[in-house]
Amino acid sequence: LELLDVKGILNNLFILLNPTFVAKGILFEIVLPGTEVFIEADPGLIEQLLINLCLNAIDAVKNANNPSVSVSAFKDDDQNSGRTTIKIKDNGMGMEDEVLNKVFIPFFTTKKNGNGIGLSLCKQIMVLHKGNIYVQSVQGKGTTFILRF
């Protein structure tokens, strides 16, 4: 594990993925924290986690009007004792409750060519970092994945 600057991680994510978003006509926004935010993490695993969630978001917004994906980071000031949170939010179709309850189960997929390991791997990466991953979704409005370190 290394002490990583979240701003640097998100800037690298933008450089890597923005050409894909532009090619697909999707607005991709990175909202950087106003203050320095660090996490203790494995840089390769965190990059893999964020890329996977962004690629899923691309798939989720493919039929949306004015498709957009935003990634934001901040330090919690409330009951979470200043923990770092990263959110990946899309304005896609959202998920039904039945799907929402199964997204982290290995081999569960709703994709025609999916294998169902992406989100279960994301969950394992967060567990390895002593963190949590949550999902919120509203049908017709979009989905947000929340990473809390």
N, C-alpha and C positions, 0 to 999 in steps of 0.2 A: 504494500500500500504506500501511496505517496500523497503528500499534501498538494492538492490540485486547486488552481484558481478556476472557479466556475465560469467566469467571463471568458477565459481562454478556451475552455472546453466548448462553450456555446459558439464562440467565434469560429473555431475549427469546424464545428458541425455545420455552420452556415456555409463556409467556404466549400466544404465537401458536398453538401446536398442541394444548395441553391440552384445550380445548373439543372438538376433533375426537376425541381419544382418549377423553374421558369419554362422548361421544355413542355411541361404538362399544363401550363397555364394556371398554376396554383400560387397564391400569395403565401410566401414563407417569411415569417417574422420572428426575430429573436428579441426578447425583451430582457435586457441585461439589468442586473441589480444595481441600485444606486450606490451601494457600498461594496467593499471587498467581501466576497463570499468564498469560502474554501471548504472542500470536503477531503476526507482521507479516503482514497480509493485507488483501485487498480485502473490506470488510464485506458488500457485496452478493453477491459470489460465494460467500463462506463461508456466508452465510445460505441461499443457493440450494442449495448442496451439502448442508447439514445437513437442510433441509426435504425434499429429494429422498430422502435416506437414511431419514428418519423415515416418510415416506409409503410407501416400499417396505416398511418394517418393519410398518406397519399392515396392508398387504396380506398379508405373510408370516404374521401371527398370526391371521388371520381365522377359522381352524378350530382354533385351539389352546385347550386347557383353561386357564383363568386366564391369558389373553393379557397379555403385558407387554413393554414396550420401555424400555430404560434408556440414557441417554446420560451418559457420564462423561468426565472430563478429568483429566490429571495430567502432571507432569514426570517423564520417565524419569530414573532415577538410575544406570542401568547403562551398558552399552557405547554407548548412543546419545547420550552427551555432554549429557544434560539436555534433550533435545528434548521438545517438547510432543506429547502423544498424546490424541486424542479417540476414544472407542469408542461405537458405536451397536450395541446388542445386543438381539436379540429371542428369544423362546422359541417361534418358529414351527416349521414342519416341516423346516427346513433344506434344503439343496440336494444333489443328486447330484453326484458328481465331474465328470461330463460338463458339467453346467450351470455348476458352479463355475469351470471352466477357461475359460468363454466369457463370463462376465458383463460384462467390460469391453470386449468387442468391439462396435463400433458396429453398430446395427440388430439385434443379437441380443436376443430377448425370449422370455420364457415366458408373458407375459401375453396374454390374449385380445385386449385392445384396446391393447396396448403398442406403442411404436415403436422401442424399443431404443436410445434416445439418452441416457437418464437416467444410467446408470452410466458410460458412456463419457465423458459430460460431466463427471461427478464426477472421473474420473481426470484429465481435462485440466485441471480447476481445481486439483487437487493438484500437477500438473506445473508449472503457472504459478506456484505458490507454493513451488516447489523442495521439495516434499514427496512423500510416497507414500501410496497407499491399498492396503490389503490386505483380504482377506476370509477368514474362517474359518467353516466350517459343518459341522455334524454332523446327519445326517438324523435326524429325530425329536426333536432337542434345540434347534435354533435356529441363528442366524447372527449373526456379529459383523463389522462393518466397522470397520477401524482406520485412522485418519487420523494420519499422523506428519508433523509440521511441522519 
